Amino acid sequence: MASNIISVALRTQKLSATKLFFENNLGFKIKESSYKHFVIHTKGLRVVFIESENEFNVELYVDSKTVNHTNLIDPNDIRIVVNCFGSESIH
């Protein structure tokens, strides 16, 4: 089975401005949010924006039965979190 990206987490220092941009400029209806995060759902993929005090950071959550490690870092320092429990969603 090939690996599938099930969620992308984007950690940003400017969460409220980013949320307003997606709502006002791009017309997204954000149904899941709190003061620390918001989520865009699109075609089976969750894009999660999380408030962070650090620099902008990207994490990919992957469903894969071919990878033996649960946490990897790609050459661009993108953190890859592998779901080793099948197709369960990651919250």
HUFENDA-V413338 format. One record per run of one state. SS is the DSSP state (~ for helix, > for strand, _ for the rest). FROM is the first residue (numbers start at 1). TO is the last residue. If there is no record, write none. Layout:
BEGIN
SS:FROM:TO
SS:FROM:TO
END
This chain:
BEGIN
_:1:3
>:4:12
_:13:14
~:15:25
_:26:31
>:32:33
_:34:36
>:37:42
_:43:44
>:45:51
_:52:56
>:57:63
_:64:70
>:71:73
_:74:78
>:79:83
_:84:91
END
